[in-house]
């Protein structure tokens, strides 16, 4: 994919939340402008397979990442135990509703890392 990064917003009808998905080249070179949090604080969720891109995001958010959680990116990891791991890290870090979760990785990271926490009212921008 080439060109300027595109923003795709996804929201459920009659809901106040929205998830953001950014797609395009150059995002990891300077991801900071694409990541928004009302508080300026973030929980970073990624997988071992996306460690390099997650490192780039963590550098861009230097000093604003409350916690970093790495989960299994296999389909079998879509479990309540994985959700619990993320939720425990979020609670331990003091994540609030005005913070944002950045999910770096594929579908499992997005499905488990971002979607479940969005249900708690926490913003969830994503980086594929």
N, C-alpha and C positions, 0 to 999 in steps of 0.2 A: 504494500500500500504506500502511496506517495501523497505528497501535498500537505497542506496545513492541517493540523490536528482538528478533528471534528468532535463536537460535544453532542452526546446523545443522552437525553434525560428520560428516565423511566419513572413513572408514578402510577399508582393504582387510582382508579376513579374514586373520587370523594375522600381522598387521603391527603394529609398535609405534608408528607415526606416525598422526596424524590431522590433517586439514585442517579449518579452521573457516571457515564462511561466515556472515556476519551480514546479516540482511535486516530492514529496517524504517525508519520515519521517525526523523529526529533523529540518526542515526548520525554525520553529518559535523559536527554542532554540538559534539559532545564524543566523538570516537572513541577517545580514550585508554583508557578503562576496558574496551573491548572487544578491545584488542590486547595479547596476552600473549607474552612472550619469557622463557625461563628466565634469560637473561643480562641482560635489559633492553635489548638492542640489536637493531636492525632493519635490513634491507635493503629499500628501498622500490622496487617495480617498478610502473610505470604506463605509460599511453599518452598521446599528445598529446590525444586526445579526453577523457581523464579528468584533465587537468592541474589543474583547479579542485579536485575532490575530493582529489586527491593532495596538493595544497598544504595543504588542511585537515588531512589526516593527518600531514603533515610538521610542521606547527605543533604539533599535539597531542603529537608525539613529539620535540619540540625537544631537541636535544643527544643523542638516542639513535639517530638515523639514521646508520648507517655510510656508506651510499652510496645514491644515488638513480639509478635507471636508467629511461629512457623508451624504450619500444619501439613499433614500428609495430603498430597494432591491426587490420590487415587479415589475413584468413585466410592470405594468401600469406606472412605473416611467421612462420608456424609452421615454422621451419627450424632446422637445427643452427647456422647462423650467428647467429641470434637468441639461442639458448641459450648460445652461446659468448660473446656480448656480455654477457649477464647473469652468466655464470660468471666471466668476466674481471674484471668490476666487483666481484663478491663476493670473489674472491681478492685483488684489489688492496686492498680495504677490510679484509681480515683477518676475513671472516665465518667463524664457527665453528659447530659443530653445535648449540650451545646458544643461538644467535641465531635470529631469526625473519625470514621473508620476508613482507612485506605486499604483496599484489598488489591494486592499485586499478584496476579496469576490468572489461572484459567477458571473454568466453571466451578470446580469444587471450592476453591478459595472464595469466589464471589458468592456462591450459593450458601456456604456455611459461614464464612467470615463476615460478609457484609449483610446479607439478607436477614439473618437471624438477629443481628444487633440493631438493624433498622427497625425491627418490631418494637424495640425498646425506645424508639424515638431518637436514635443516634444517627447523624448524617453519615452517608456511605459513598463517597466518591471512589471510583475504581480505576485501576490501570491494568489493561490486559498484558 
